Amino acid sequence: INNPITGDIYYAMKGKGAFLNDKPITVSAENQERNITVSYLCNYITPKERVIEFKTKLTNLDVRRDLDLWAPAFCYCSLASGKIEAIINDGIELYDFAAGKLIALEAGAKATCFSGKNLIDDTADAFIISNEDIVHSILVNHVTDSFHKTQE
């Protein structure tokens, strides 16, 4: 993934790690709820009510910042390089997240379906991906009830 503004290039190979400009990268070690940044990614056709429900729930958490960038590749690279701690992927297109998801996973991220169960399908489009177990638990426990679409 190329960031044309900064000139940064992120890449990964399954089982070989993630890299930024040829240097290994890893996810953040941050695990305090008040210090984490979470990005919410949804599709253009996601019902407005669903987005509002999620954003309200996320706002009620004690997170440092919640992002709504509409830049999935950038968000995944930010997770992989330790700049944010989690992403809620709510039905975006495979081509928008596949490369970034691999980079984040190779940098040490953990991904599950919204219920917290392991993802069975790499192409599933509804999941939580985060830097570590505590952050992941916070999101699964506090946000899952906002979602009715699960990937089992």
Protein Blocks (a to p, Z undefined) as FASTA:
>chain_A
ZZfknopacdddehiapaeehiacdddfbfbfklpccdddddfklcfklmmmmmmmmmmp
ccfbdcdehpmklmmmmmmnopafbdcdehiafklmmmmmmmmmmnopacddfkopacfb
lkbcbdcddfbfklmmmmmmmmmmmpcbdcZZ
